[in-house]
Amino acid sequence: MIEIFSRLKFRTKINLGLTLIVAFTSLIIAIFVIRMSSDALIEQSRKRGEVLAGNLAMRAENPLLSVDLLNLGSMVNELKRRMMKSFTLLSWMTGTRIFDFAAPIFLSDKKLGTVRIGLSRSGIH
């Protein structure tokens, strides 16, 4: 290997050295960018889940008071349809990692219940 390197022209050695420096620097920067974007994506998914649970809790007040289960079901189905496969109503899931979000349903300082939503982590990864 040293014999091959010693036969190269000085200009080729400089170009090879610069190429290795740029490639190594790019690799290090790429690692940090991937990590930062991954953290940002997880944080955005967490915020999205909190907002979804909060909105569903606010919309569920009236159907809960009138015991309108059909309206509650249609709200959940509408949310599932909009979120496609990344949204699942929290249930007993074996071996699946999910983000679990809960939002209380209040009416005049009285807690009527809780909305729980689970977002699958597999869609994020």
Sine and cosine of phi, psi and omega as CSV:
sin_phi,cos_phi,sin_psi,cos_psi,sin_omega,cos_omega
0.00,0.00,-0.65,0.76,0.00,-1.00
-0.92,0.40,-0.58,0.82,0.02,-1.00
-0.90,0.44,-0.66,0.75,0.01,-1.00
-0.91,0.41,-0.68,0.74,-0.01,-1.00
-0.92,0.40,-0.60,0.80,-0.01,-1.00
-0.95,0.32,-0.39,0.92,0.01,-1.00
-0.99,0.17,-0.29,0.96,-0.04,-1.00
-0.95,0.32,0.48,-0.88,0.06,-1.00
-0.94,0.34,0.36,-0.93,-0.01,-1.00
-0.87,0.49,-0.67,0.74,0.00,-1.00
-0.88,0.47,-0.64,0.77,0.02,-1.00
-0.92,0.39,-0.63,0.78,0.04,-1.00
-0.90,0.44,-0.67,0.74,0.03,-1.00
-0.90,0.44,-0.72,0.69,0.01,-1.00
-0.88,0.48,-0.66,0.75,0.02,-1.00
-0.90,0.43,-0.68,0.74,0.03,-1.00
-0.89,0.45,-0.71,0.70,0.02,-1.00
-0.90,0.44,-0.64,0.77,0.03,-1.00
-0.88,0.47,-0.69,0.73,0.03,-1.00
-0.91,0.42,-0.63,0.78,0.03,-1.00
-0.90,0.43,-0.72,0.70,0.00,-1.00
-0.90,0.43,-0.67,0.74,-0.01,-1.00
-0.90,0.43,-0.69,0.72,0.00,-1.00
-0.91,0.41,-0.69,0.73,0.03,-1.00
-0.89,0.45,-0.67,0.74,0.02,-1.00
-0.88,0.47,-0.64,0.77,0.03,-1.00
-0.89,0.46,-0.70,0.72,0.01,-1.00
-0.91,0.42,-0.70,0.72,0.02,-1.00
-0.90,0.44,-0.66,0.75,-0.01,-1.00
-0.88,0.48,-0.62,0.78,0.02,-1.00
-0.89,0.46,-0.71,0.71,0.01,-1.00
-0.92,0.38,-0.64,0.77,0.00,-1.00
-0.91,0.41,-0.66,0.75,0.03,-1.00
-0.89,0.47,-0.67,0.74,0.00,-1.00
-0.91,0.41,-0.69,0.73,-0.01,-1.00
-0.91,0.41,-0.66,0.75,0.00,-1.00
-0.94,0.35,-0.56,0.83,0.06,-1.00
-0.90,0.44,-0.71,0.71,0.04,-1.00
-0.89,0.45,-0.64,0.76,0.01,-1.00
-0.91,0.41,-0.63,0.78,0.01,-1.00
-0.92,0.40,-0.66,0.75,0.04,-1.00
-0.91,0.41,-0.67,0.75,0.02,-1.00
-0.90,0.43,-0.66,0.75,0.03,-1.00
-0.90,0.43,-0.63,0.77,0.04,-1.00
-0.91,0.42,-0.60,0.80,0.04,-1.00
-0.91,0.42,-0.71,0.71,0.02,-1.00
-0.91,0.42,-0.64,0.77,0.02,-1.00
-0.87,0.48,-0.67,0.74,0.03,-1.00
-0.90,0.44,-0.65,0.76,0.04,-1.00
-0.89,0.45,-0.67,0.74,0.00,-1.00
-0.92,0.39,-0.68,0.73,0.03,-1.00
-0.87,0.50,-0.72,0.70,-0.01,-1.00
-0.91,0.42,-0.68,0.74,0.01,-1.00
-0.90,0.44,-0.70,0.72,0.02,-1.00
-0.91,0.42,-0.67,0.74,0.02,-1.00
-0.91,0.42,-0.58,0.81,0.04,-1.00
-0.91,0.41,-0.66,0.75,0.01,-1.00
-0.93,0.38,-0.63,0.77,-0.01,-1.00
-0.96,0.29,-0.35,0.94,-0.09,-1.00
-1.00,0.06,-0.09,1.00,-0.05,-1.00
-0.86,0.50,-0.81,0.58,-0.06,-1.00
-0.90,0.43,-0.73,0.68,0.04,-1.00
-0.88,0.48,-0.52,0.85,0.05,-1.00
-0.94,0.35,-0.63,0.77,0.00,-1.00
-0.91,0.42,-0.61,0.80,-0.02,-1.00
-1.00,-0.08,0.10,0.99,-0.01,-1.00
0.79,0.62,0.73,0.68,0.01,-1.00
-1.00,-0.09,0.99,0.14,-0.06,-1.00
-0.93,0.38,-0.49,0.87,0.03,-1.00
-0.91,0.42,-0.68,0.73,0.04,-1.00
-0.92,0.40,-0.65,0.76,0.05,-1.00
-0.88,0.48,-0.70,0.72,0.02,-1.00
-0.89,0.45,-0.63,0.78,0.00,-1.00
-0.93,0.36,-0.54,0.84,0.07,-1.00
-0.90,0.43,-0.70,0.72,0.00,-1.00
-0.91,0.40,-0.68,0.73,0.01,-1.00
-0.90,0.43,-0.61,0.79,0.05,-1.00
-0.90,0.45,-0.68,0.74,0.03,-1.00
-0.91,0.42,-0.66,0.76,0.04,-1.00
-0.89,0.45,-0.65,0.76,-0.02,-1.00
-0.92,0.40,-0.62,0.78,0.00,-1.00
-0.95,0.31,-0.57,0.82,-0.07,-1.00
-1.00,-0.01,-0.13,0.99,-0.01,-1.00
0.83,0.56,-0.76,-0.65,-0.14,-0.99
-0.99,0.10,-0.20,0.98,-0.02,-1.00
-0.97,0.23,-0.21,0.98,-0.02,-1.00
-0.94,-0.35,0.76,-0.65,0.15,-0.99
-0.68,-0.73,0.67,-0.74,0.14,-0.99
-0.90,0.43,0.76,-0.65,-0.10,-1.00
-0.86,0.51,0.82,-0.57,0.05,-1.00
-0.59,-0.81,-0.04,-1.00,0.02,-1.00
-0.97,0.22,0.96,-0.28,-0.03,-1.00
-0.91,-0.40,0.84,-0.55,-0.04,-1.00
-1.00,-0.03,0.80,-0.60,0.08,-1.00
0.97,0.26,0.09,1.00,0.00,-1.00
-0.95,-0.30,0.77,-0.63,0.03,-1.00
-1.00,0.00,0.77,-0.64,-0.02,-1.00
-0.71,-0.70,0.40,-0.92,0.22,-0.98
-1.00,0.04,0.79,-0.61,-0.05,-1.00
-0.96,-0.27,0.82,-0.57,0.00,-1.00
-0.84,-0.54,0.66,-0.75,0.02,-1.00
-0.73,-0.68,0.66,-0.75,0.05,-1.00
-0.69,-0.73,0.78,-0.63,-0.01,-1.00
-0.96,0.26,0.51,-0.86,0.07,-1.00
-0.96,-0.27,0.91,-0.41,-0.04,-1.00
-0.92,-0.38,0.52,-0.85,0.17,-0.99
-0.66,-0.75,0.95,-0.32,-0.02,-1.00
0.79,0.61,0.83,0.56,0.04,-1.00
0.90,0.43,0.20,0.98,0.06,-1.00
-0.93,-0.38,0.79,-0.61,-0.02,-1.00
-0.98,0.17,0.86,-0.51,0.03,-1.00
-1.00,0.01,-0.48,0.88,-0.05,-1.00
0.13,-0.99,-0.27,-0.96,-0.03,-1.00
-0.65,-0.76,0.67,-0.74,0.13,-0.99
-0.99,-0.13,0.77,-0.64,0.05,-1.00
-0.84,-0.54,0.76,-0.65,0.01,-1.00
-0.78,-0.62,0.66,-0.76,0.08,-1.00
-0.88,-0.48,0.78,-0.63,0.09,-1.00
-0.95,-0.30,0.77,-0.64,-0.03,-1.00
-0.94,0.34,0.70,-0.71,0.05,-1.00
-0.98,0.21,-0.31,0.95,-0.03,-1.00
-0.92,0.40,-0.54,0.84,0.06,-1.00
-0.92,0.40,-0.53,0.85,0.01,-1.00
-0.96,0.28,-0.66,0.75,-0.02,-1.00
-0.95,0.31,0.00,0.00,0.00,0.00
